[in-house]
Structure formats: C-alpha cells, structure tokens
Amino acid sequence: MERRVPPAKREVFPGVTLTVSVVGGYSIVRDGDYIGWIHASLGDRWNAYVRRPGTGGDLVGRFAQEEAVKAIVTAWDMQAVLPSGRRS
C-alpha cells in the first residue's frame, strides 16, 4: 500500500490554505491572515480552533477536515478583528 505525506501547503477554498504546523496539525491562513488551526482528534475528526489575538484561541468544535476549516472561517468572520485592525 502506498502512503503519501500530505502536502506542506494546499488551498482548501479560494483564498484559504492549510499549512503544516510545526506543532502538528495545520494552520489556517486566509488571504495572508493566520485565523486558526486544526489538529487530529479521533477517526476522521479534527479539533478546530479560531485564533483570538492575545489569547490561546477558542475551540470551535470537532468536525471532518473541510467542515473544520469552514467553522474557523465563520467564527473568524463573526468575531475577530484582523491583525491590520480592520474587521473581516
């Protein structure tokens, strides 16, 4: 059986990329802004965290990988201010 290492960076949705994290899992970057991260849970589930500047981040929940990314993007849009100081 052939096993492949996941790519170090890949676009999941337009403007949203997964980048292999140095601590395991993936960082979520949208249009150049680091907005959250995911790491493996049980089975095909991923723990999803939205970045909250000045904090350790907030757990959004456990989802399949693409749904985890969508949940982070949604949570970021609803509550976070971008590093540039503007609301997303």
Buried (B, 14 or more C-beta within 10 A) or exposed (E): EEEEEEEEEEEBEEEBBBBBEEEEBBBBBBEEBEBBBBBEBEEEBBBBBBBBEEEEBBEBBBBEBEBBBBBBBEBBEEEBEBEEEEEB
